[in-house]
């Protein structure tokens, strides 16, 4: 998975939201595991065990507080917060 790209460059259709329910349980778990093991992923001041991290991310997806985003150019996916999703992917290109 790659970092979120600057969406100020027009790239309509580049980023797709993938509903977590559309992924098989195995693929969903793999996406979540890759996300939580990535360098720079922050869960606050207290380091959580791996299983707690994966459960937390899964819960955020179920509650609609996080989204899976696929970059059709780089062919990578990322899990982002609802705020990031709404600000960077739904707002469209910035002026």
N, C-alpha and C positions, 0 to 999 in steps of 0.2 A: 504494500500500500504506500502511496505517495502522499506528500503533504497536499493540502488544499491549494489549488492554483488561484492566482489573482483573477477574479471574474470581471475586472474593469475592462478587459479586452472582450469584445463581442464574440461569444462562442455559444450561441443559442443551440440547445440540444446536446451540448458536450457532456453535461452532468445529468445523470439519471438517478432518481430516488428508487431504490429497490426495497419493496416491502419485505420485512424480515419473514413474514409468513409464506412468501413465495419461494424461500430457500428451503432445501431439505434440512433436517436437523443436523446432519453431519456437516454440510457446507456452512450453515449458520454458526455452528460451534467453531469451525476452522477460521471463519472471518473474525469472530469475537476473540479467539485465542491469539491470532496474529496481531490484532489491535492492542490487546493488553500486554503483549510481550515487546511491543515496539518501544524503542528508546524515546524518551521524552513524554510518554503518556503519564499524566499526573492524576493521582487520586487523593491529593491533599497531604496533610502533614504526617499522617500515619501510613506506613507501608502495609498493604493488605496482602494476604496470601493469594496465590494464583487463582484458586477456585472461587474465592470471594470476589476478586476482580471480574472474572468471567460472569459470575452470577449478577453482579451489579450492572454490568454493561447489558446483559440480557434483559434485566428488569427495566432499564432505561429505554430499551427498544420497545418492549411490550407496553410501557406506559406512554409511549409517544414522546419521550423526552430526548430521544436520540434517533438518528436516521442513518441508514446505509446509503452511501452515495457512490455511484460508479462513474468514473471518468472515461468516456468513450474514446478519447484521443490517446491517453496514456495506458488505457486498459487496466486501470487499478481501481480499487475500492477503498473507502474509508468509512469510519463511523464518526459522525459529528453530532454535536449537541443540537437541540431544536433551535436555539438562538442562532448558532452558526448557520444552520440550514436555511432558516428564514432570511437572515441578513445577507448571506453570500450567494445562495442559489435561487431563491424565490424572488429576490428584489430586482434581479436583472442587472445589466451593465450599469456601472456608475457613470455619472456625467463627468 
